[in-house]
Amino acid sequence: MLSDILKNINKLIQVFLIIVLALVVNSTNNVKEHKIYNDNYNRSIDLSTMALKLKEDTLHDLYSAKDTFTGDLTAYYANCPLCSGRLACLPNYNVLNGTETYQDISYGKVRIVASSNNLSCGTIIKFNKDNLSSDPIIAIVLDRGVLGNNIDLLMNSNANIVGRSSITYDVLRSGWQ
């Protein structure tokens, strides 16, 4: 008789534990849905606006300065004395044909500059120089041969060489990315 009572109590405890376990599992699996409602009947306008905003944000980020330096700007040409006509940074373009630009994936057609090791190869910079262009000049570091924060702009001939002048330039991208 006592053993029957103990068996019944044991079964009641097991049932109680199963019910408690089921309640705990059920309460932790409550997934609450949050729905966003758009009352605008012409939802395509919202998608177009979002796409334009994303493009604007991406463009702004692409041309925002990551760092700013001050140095001297000089110019050089591929046929200068002691110049090999090959750029120091990979892919080691031969610029003896008069090229002074590089086609970058992100920035398009950019000018070529030489810098010191302060700026990694592939770094994109932006600077203003009114006697060269009314628009800001976007350039990529593909050559070496200057000291400190100075920049040497590749020109297609020595007739275009512009003397030494102080400039401030922004780093838009640091190295190849």
Helices and strands as residue ranges (DSSP letters): H 2-28, H 43-62, E 67-77, E 101-104, E 108-114, E 124-127, E 137-143, E 151-155, G 158-160, E 165-173
